[in-house]
Amino acid sequence: MAVLNAPADAWVARSLAAVWHPCTQMQHHETVPLIAVSHGRGPWLVDHAGKRYLDAISSWWVNLFGHANPRINAELKDQLDKLEHAMLAGFTHEPVVQLSEQLSALTGGVLGHAFYASDGASAVEIALKMSFHYWRNCGASAKQEFVCLQGSYHGETIGALAVTDVALFKDAYGPLVKNAHVVATPDARQAGAGETAADVALRAAADLERLLQERAGRVAAVIVEPLVQCAAGMAMHDPLYLQRVRALCDAHGVHLIADEIAVGCGRTGSFFACEQAAIWPDFLCLSKGISGGYLPLSLVLTREEIYQAFYDADVRRGFLHSHSYTGNPLACRAALATLAIFREDDVLARNAAKAARLRTLLAPLAGHARVRHFRQCGTIFAFDAVEPDAGRAASFARRFFAAATEHELLMRPIGRSVYLMPPYVLSDEELVHLAERTLRSFEQVL
Ligand SMILES: *Cc1c(COP(=O)(O)O)cnc(C)c1O
């Protein structure tokens, strides 16, 4: 058994022996603590030693209204006694109908026909398959290729890896993957002297245009993470990019897939990130926050015209895809409770006020000598740490995670990009805690 720095807690040792943790080199737990969570309350997670951690990254971007939220809990308890699950082929139920109607209404009826799965990567694969199959049903079976952006992340199953451009996740499995075309990212950090984010956006769009001029006849869809490429280290771009991509897709007869798995559900300031560019995609993927961070749920919304291309007597022209837990009633009910909180609490307006307050509190970091590219989109804040020593730079994220836990924070930088993506329920005191402790953790790591 490895020597543990973490409190000699039985759950930690048993977990290291029995559980293979995700996105983790297990050997690193010889030096980095593994934390056994006993319970959660609001934005806090509490471990078995009674130590608390402010969940500053919403447990991998899923939690919106805090842990053990009384309103979501009550809805789930009610649903438990009615129906925990029923298959969705040949059967339907109230929660899935209501959720599908409400999500379509949020797009003004432009998108609908919700197709469900359980995780984000599956939603991405559903959108890819639907796009490909749509073109085949329309007699354009040459359209089999996809386009993604530099630094894109759309999940880690073999199909989703095809449109993911994160070397660490992809290189090891390269031989298994049918690669998509990769075009320039509109990441605003690339702005040269005198350039704006909009200039970078136009340059990136021109790269896509060159590809589509050459290959549109073979391209089924372009997939983007609107406004923020989260896994790339919270790379943010100007909404102008989305408008240009929409126009290019229209001009070249190519679908636009918006992966709003991370940026949807209010994260960027609007309910859907696409709203800030005043565009709608042909497929919109949602997961993560949609169930309030409670249960695995993902879905794809699409246009009436696309749905109609599958509507036929022939089974083979129908969409061929299914998951055992498609449209799970408990998960849908958690999503309905989440949408109810958005409506009842005017969440988007409150978030804008909290984000403005947090921005003020983070001023010492924004102006810090070892910080570059301090940036914000909605309730997502990020900055890049300057770490000239290559060895220390490589271990920056792990060292930051460990320092943050000492300061009662759960944070997990991506490389040297430190980010905050907290639940929407922080009190003013908690916002102050978050800003002060982030600064202290950062200075400890430097
Ligand atoms: C998390 C994420 C996914 C994958 O979702 P999983 O549920 O982890 O499979 C896909 N796209 C984006 C943008 C994500 O952030």
The ligand as an ORCA input file, in Angstrom:
! r2SCAN-3c Opt
* xyz 0 1
  C     -17.936     17.225    -20.124
  C     -18.093     17.505    -21.573
  C     -18.438     16.502    -22.487
  C     -18.537     15.053    -22.109
  O     -19.511     14.802    -21.157
  P     -19.387     13.444    -20.290
  O     -20.651     13.405    -19.518
  O     -18.177     13.634    -19.424
  O     -19.232     12.336    -21.248
  C     -18.633     16.857    -23.809
  N     -18.514     18.129    -24.203
  C     -18.191     19.126    -23.367
  C     -18.091     20.516    -23.882
  C     -17.948     18.843    -22.027
  O     -17.578     19.824    -21.183
*
